[in-house]
C-alpha cells in the first residue's frame, strides 16, 4: 500500500519535470526577426518573410541578476 501511494506522488512530479525540460527546450529554439517581428521555430538563419538575419530570443534577452532589473523609486510627499 505504501509503494502505491509513493508512486501516486512521484509520477506527477516526474511528469512536471518532463514538461519543464520540454518547455525550456522549446523556448531555446524560438527566433525573432529584428526587421519585421516574425517569430519562427527551428534552425533557420534568415527570416522567411523578409530575408533578414534572425536573432535568437535567448541571446537577445540574457538572464540578468534581480539587482540589475530593480528600479529605484523616490517617494514624494503630495501637499
C-alpha positions in Angstrom: 0.0 0.0 0.0 2.8 2.4 0.8 4.5 1.8 -2.5 1.4 2.7 -4.4 1.0 6.0 -2.5 4.7 6.7 -3.2 4.1 6.1 -6.9 1.0 8.3 -6.9 3.1 11.2 -5.6 6.2 10.6 -7.7 4.6 10.1 -11.2 3.1 13.7 -11.3 6.4 15.1 -10.1 8.2 13.3 -12.9 5.7 14.5 -15.5 6.0 18.0 -14.3 9.8 17.8 -14.6 9.5 16.4 -18.1 7.1 19.3 -19.1 9.6 21.8 -17.6 12.5 20.4 -19.6 10.4 20.3 -22.8 9.3 23.9 -22.4 12.9 25.1 -21.9 14.0 23.1 -25.0 11.1 24.7 -27.0 11.9 28.2 -25.8 15.6 27.9 -26.8 14.5 27.3 -30.5 12.4 30.4 -30.9 13.9 33.1 -33.2 12.5 36.5 -33.9 13.2 38.8 -36.9 14.6 42.2 -35.9 13.2 43.7 -39.2 9.6 42.5 -39.4 9.0 40.9 -36.0 8.1 37.4 -37.4 8.6 34.6 -34.8 9.8 31.3 -36.1 10.8 28.0 -34.7 13.7 25.9 -35.9 17.2 26.3 -37.2 16.6 29.0 -39.9 19.2 31.7 -40.0 17.1 34.0 -42.2 13.5 35.3 -41.9 11.0 33.5 -44.2 9.1 36.8 -44.6 11.7 39.4 -45.3 15.1 37.5 -45.6 17.0 39.3 -42.8 19.1 37.5 -40.2 17.2 36.2 -37.2 18.1 36.8 -33.6 17.7 34.1 -31.1 15.5 35.3 -28.2 17.7 33.7 -25.5 20.7 35.7 -26.9 18.7 38.9 -27.2 17.4 38.8 -23.6 20.0 37.3 -21.4 19.1 36.4 -17.8 20.1 39.3 -15.5 20.5 39.4 -11.8 17.5 40.8 -9.9 19.5 43.8 -8.7 20.1 44.8 -12.3 16.4 44.8 -13.1 15.3 46.7 -9.9 14.0 50.2 -10.5 14.7 52.7 -7.8 11.6 54.8 -7.0 11.6 58.1 -5.0 8.6 58.8 -2.8 7.4 62.4 -2.9 5.0 63.9 -0.5 1.9 65.5 -2.0 0.7 68.7 -0.3 
